[in-house]
Amino acid sequence: MTTEQRSSQAVAEKTLVIDADAHVVETERTWEYMDPGEEKYRPVLSSPPDNPNQKFWSIAGKRRGFRFNALSVEAMKERAEKTGRRFDTPEGTSDIHDVAMRLRAMDETGIDVQILFNTLWIEHVADDPAQDVAMAKSWNRWVAEAYKAANGRLYWNCVIPTLDIGAALEQIEFAKENGAVGVSIRPLEGDRVCTDTYFYPVFEKAQELNMCMGVHIANGNPANVALWRSGGGSGLASFRGPTVLACATLLQSNLHKQFPGLRWGFVEASASWMPWLDSELAQRSGSRVHGEHTNAFAEHNIYVTCQNEDDIPYLIARGLIDSLVIGTDFGHFDASSDVDAISKFQNNPDLTAEQKRQILFENPKKLYGL
């Protein structure tokens, strides 16, 4: 079945399979979309003298942002065998150099639509507002080109220059006009939590344009990342932990009343922590004691990506199905990545067809306003 036939059939039957978390990996080409005069802000792909195979981004003379070290074919195979998950993707797909190839890879894994997130901004990127703006503009233009070539199958979360809120609002408007369905924001943005009043203009604009806030695991506070790493901590502490706590902060806020049409996606942190937060908040508010307890995540317009390693039937039994989506983490090869995540989910014998449909289609459709 061709890409066009799959898309038409899926739309007709309303059974689109939506990968709620996929990635693009930045290359030097990402920065070719900067305006004239902004060349000085281009990140440079560099390597340490003692390890030329390890690549990192040098931004304003400093090692900034996030980039995976390259893995050999043998190392990729070894990791897949160890974890029981597949990470390999065809060349040219992760960096969206070959959009047609990416669509074919999606066809092979039964995915109709992918929602794209960045890679670089998983960590702090810029100290200079002008640098922040130039990079965000170029990244958004780069991904917009891929959206145009994908025939409605690659939607995306835009990057915003959080050091310049006025410019951030302009980027959100551009992104909406070019296929973006969400606005990326890190759990920690410098010295601010992502729910800070500083970001209210962003929330208002996203709500106005029917876009969600995409809180992908990340950490935009260099000191906080360094603190966890100094103690031997991994991405669990520095990236997943802040994401879960940011969700807790949101659940304890009144943002769902201030911005009632704004949806939130907490992405790649798994979902096993949801019952814990649910119980903690119910205990603190007394809602369960007084018979008033409901799905707080749904009340706050929050969706969370689950993984096949989660006890999904238990999450459903806890009344959380309305808040669950699932993704592959396509393009990455970390603790959440699995190219075959969707097919494994579809083959889960403990879930009904309707439950699978809700998590694969109905919920992500609502989250991303498709």
C-alpha positions in Angstrom: 0.0 0.0 0.0 1.4 3.4 -0.9 1.7 6.3 1.4 -1.2 8.1 -0.2 -3.4 5.1 -0.1 -2.7 4.4 3.5 -3.4 8.0 4.4 -6.7 8.1 2.5 -7.9 4.8 3.9 -7.0 5.8 7.4 -8.8 9.1 7.2 -11.9 7.4 5.7 -12.0 4.8 8.4 -11.0 7.3 11.1 -8.4 4.8 12.4 -5.3 7.0 12.1 -2.4 5.7 14.2 -0.6 8.8 15.7 2.9 8.5 17.0 2.8 11.1 19.8 6.5 11.4 20.2 9.0 11.3 17.4 12.2 13.3 16.8 14.3 15.2 14.3 18.0 15.3 14.8 19.7 18.6 13.9 22.5 18.8 11.3 24.5 21.7 9.9 21.6 22.0 7.3 19.3 23.0 10.2 21.0 26.4 10.4 20.9 27.2 6.7 17.6 29.0 7.2 19.0 31.9 9.3 18.5 35.4 8.0 21.4 37.3 6.3 23.6 38.7 9.0 22.9 36.0 11.5 25.6 33.6 10.3 27.6 34.4 13.5 24.9 32.6 15.5 25.2 29.3 13.6 26.1 26.4 15.9 29.2 24.4 14.9 29.4 20.6 15.0 32.6 19.8 16.9 34.6 16.9 18.3 37.0 16.6 21.2 40.6 16.1 20.1 40.8 12.7 21.7 37.5 11.3 20.3 36.8 12.4 16.8 33.7 10.1 16.6 32.0 12.0 19.4 30.1 15.1 18.1 28.7 18.0 20.1 27.3 21.4 19.2 29.5 24.5 19.9 27.3 27.5 20.4 28.9 30.9 21.0 32.1 29.1 21.8 30.5 26.8 24.4 29.4 23.2 24.4 25.6 23.6 24.4 22.4 21.7 23.7 21.9 18.0 23.5 23.3 15.5 20.9 23.6 11.7 21.0 26.9 10.2 20.4 27.0 8.2 17.2 26.6 4.4 17.6 28.2 1.8 15.3 26.0 -0.8 13.7 27.4 -3.3 16.1 26.7 -1.1 19.2 23.2 -0.5 18.0 22.6 -4.2 17.6 24.1 -4.9 21.0 21.8 -2.3 22.7 18.8 -3.7 20.9 19.5 -7.2 22.1 20.1 -6.0 25.6 16.9 -4.0 25.9 14.6 -5.8 23.6 13.9 -2.6 21.7 14.7 -1.6 18.2 16.5 1.7 17.5 17.8 1.6 14.0 16.2 3.9 11.4 17.0 4.4 7.7 19.7 6.9 6.9 18.3 10.4 6.1 15.1 9.9 8.1 16.1 11.1 11.6 17.5 14.4 10.2 14.5 14.7 7.7 17.0 14.9 4.8 14.9 12.3 3.1 11.2 12.9 3.9 10.0 10.2 1.5 12.2 7.6 3.2 10.8 8.6 6.6 7.3 8.2 5.4 8.1 4.7 4.1 9.7 3.9 7.4 6.4 5.0 9.1 4.4 2.8 6.7 6.6 -0.2 7.6 5.8 0.2 11.3 2.1 1.0 10.9 2.2 4.7 11.7 0.1 7.2 9.8 1.1 10.5 11.5 4.1 11.5 13.6 4.4 14.4 16.0 7.9 15.8 15.8 10.0 17.2 18.6 13.5 18.7 18.6 16.7 17.1 20.0 19.1 20.0 20.6 16.8 21.9 23.1 16.7 19.0 25.5 19.4 21.0 27.3 20.2 24.7 27.6 21.1 26.3 24.3 21.7 30.0 24.4 22.5 32.8 26.9 22.1 35.6 24.3 18.5 36.5 23.3 19.7 37.2 19.7 21.3 33.8 19.5 18.2 32.2 20.9 15.9 33.9 18.3 18.2 33.2 15.4 18.4 29.5 16.2 14.7 29.1 16.9 13.7 30.8 13.6 16.1 28.6 11.6 14.9 25.4 13.3 11.3 26.2 12.7 11.8 27.0 9.1 13.8 23.8 8.6 11.0 21.6 10.0 8.3 23.6 8.2 9.9 22.5 4.9 9.7 18.8 6.0 6.0 19.3 6.9 5.3 20.7 3.5 6.8 17.6 1.8 5.1 15.1 4.0 1.5 15.4 2.8 0.0 15.9 6.2 1.8 13.1 8.0 4.5 15.0 9.9 3.2 17.6 12.4 5.5 19.3 14.9 6.1 21.2 18.1 7.8 24.5 17.4 10.9 25.8 19.3 10.6 29.2 20.9 13.2 31.7 22.0 12.3 31.9 25.7 14.7 34.7 26.2 12.6 37.0 24.0 8.9 36.4 24.5 7.9 38.9 21.8 9.9 36.9 19.3 8.5 33.7 20.7 5.0 34.8 19.9 6.0 35.6 16.3 7.5 32.1 16.0 4.4 30.5 17.3 2.3 32.3 14.7 4.7 31.3 11.9 4.8 27.7 13.1 1.0 27.4 13.2 0.8 28.6 9.6 3.3 25.8 8.7 2.0 22.7 10.3 2.9 23.0 14.0 0.5 21.6 16.5 2.3 22.4 19.7 4.8 24.7 21.4 7.8 23.1 23.0 8.7 24.2 26.5 11.2 22.6 28.9 10.2 21.7 32.5 12.9 24.1 33.7 13.6 27.1 31.6 16.6 28.8 33.1 15.6 29.8 36.6 11.9 29.4 35.9 9.5 26.5 36.0 7.5 26.1 32.8 4.3 27.2 34.6 5.8 30.6 35.6 3.8 33.7 34.9 6.6 34.9 32.6 5.2 32.4 30.0 1.6 33.4 30.2 1.7 35.3 26.9 2.9 32.0 25.3 0.0 30.1 26.9 -2.4 32.7 25.7 -1.1 32.6 22.1 -1.0 28.8 22.1 -4.6 28.6 23.3 -5.7 31.2 20.8 -4.2 29.1 17.9 -5.4 25.8 19.2 -1.9 24.5 19.9 -0.8 22.5 22.9 2.2 23.0 25.2 4.6 20.1 24.6 6.7 19.4 27.7 9.2 16.9 26.5 11.7 15.5 28.9 14.4 18.1 29.1 16.2 20.5 31.4 17.0 24.1 30.5 18.8 24.8 33.8 22.5 24.0 33.3 23.2 24.2 37.0 20.5 21.7 37.8 21.8 19.3 35.1 25.3 19.6 36.4 24.2 19.0 40.0 22.6 15.7 39.1 25.5 14.6 36.9 28.0 15.4 39.6 26.4 12.7 41.8 26.5 10.1 39.0 22.9 10.7 38.0 21.6 9.8 34.5 18.8 11.3 32.4 16.4 9.8 34.9 17.3 12.5 37.4 18.2 15.4 35.1 15.5 15.0 32.5 12.6 12.8 33.6 12.5 13.9 37.2 12.0 17.6 36.4 9.3 16.6 33.8 7.3 14.7 36.4 7.7 17.5 39.0 6.7 20.1 36.4 3.5 18.1 35.9 2.9 18.1 39.6 3.3 21.8 39.7 0.8 22.2 36.9 -1.7 19.9 38.6 -1.5 22.1 41.7 -2.0 25.3 39.8 -5.1 27.1 38.4 -3.8 27.3 34.9 -6.6 25.1 33.6 -9.0 27.8 34.8 -6.9 30.7 33.5 -6.4 29.0 30.1 -9.3 26.5 29.9 -8.6 25.7 26.2 -4.9 25.0 26.6 -3.8 21.4 26.5 -0.6 20.0 27.9 1.5 17.0 26.8 4.1 15.5 29.1 6.3 13.4 26.8 8.8 10.6 27.1 8.7 10.4 30.9 6.6 7.1 30.8 3.4 7.1 32.7 3.8 4.8 35.7 4.2 7.9 38.0 0.7 9.1 37.2 -1.1 7.1 40.0 1.5 8.3 42.5 0.8 12.0 41.7 -2.9 11.3 41.5 -2.8 9.8 45.1 -0.5 12.5 46.4 -2.8 15.3 45.2 -5.9 13.6 46.4 -4.4 13.1 49.8 -3.3 16.7 50.0 -6.6 18.1 48.8 -8.9 15.7 50.6 -10.9 15.1 47.5 -10.9 11.3 47.9 -12.1 11.6 51.5 -15.1 13.7 50.5 -16.0 11.6 47.5 -15.0 14.3 45.0 -12.0 12.6 43.4 -11.8 12.5 39.6 -9.1 12.3 37.0 -7.1 15.4 37.8 -5.0 15.0 34.7 -8.1 15.2 32.5 -9.4 18.2 34.5 -6.2 20.0 33.8 -6.1 19.1 30.1 -3.0 17.0 30.6 -1.9 14.0 28.4 1.0 11.8 29.1 2.9 9.4 26.8 2.9 5.9 28.1 5.4 3.1 27.2 4.9 -0.6 26.7 6.9 -1.2 29.9 4.2 0.6 31.9 1.3 -1.4 33.4 -1.2 0.1 31.0 -4.2 -2.0 32.2 -3.5 -0.8 35.7 -3.4 2.9 34.5 -6.7 2.3 32.8 -8.2 0.7 35.9 -7.1 3.9 37.8 -9.3 5.9 35.5 -6.5 7.5 33.5 -7.2 6.3 30.0 -8.5 9.7 28.8 -5.0 11.1 29.5 -2.8 8.5 27.8 -1.0 8.6 24.4 2.0 6.7 23.1 5.0 7.3 21.0 8.1 5.6 19.5 10.8 8.3 20.2 11.7 7.7 16.5 15.2 9.0 15.8 16.6 8.5 19.3 18.2 5.5 21.0 17.7 6.0 24.7 15.6 4.5 27.6 12.3 5.4 25.9 13.1 4.6 22.3 11.5 1.8 20.4 10.8 1.9 16.7 8.4 -0.9 17.1 6.5 0.5 20.1 3.3 1.0 18.2 3.1 -2.5 16.8 3.9 -3.9 20.3 1.2 -1.9 21.8 -1.3 -3.0 19.2 -0.5 -6.6 20.0 -1.0 -6.2 23.7 -3.6 -8.9 24.6 -4.7 -7.2 27.8 -6.2 -4.2 26.0 -9.4 -4.0 24.1 -9.6 -2.7 20.6 -11.5 0.4 21.8 -8.8 1.1 24.4 -6.1 0.8 21.8 -8.0 3.1 19.5 -8.4 5.7 22.2 -4.7 5.8 23.0 -3.4 5.6 19.4 -5.9 7.9 17.8 -8.6 9.7 19.9 -6.4 11.0 22.6 -3.5 12.3 20.5 -6.0 13.7 18.1 -7.4 15.8 20.9 -4.0 16.7 22.4 -2.5 18.0 19.1 -5.8 19.5 17.8 -5.7 17.4 14.6 
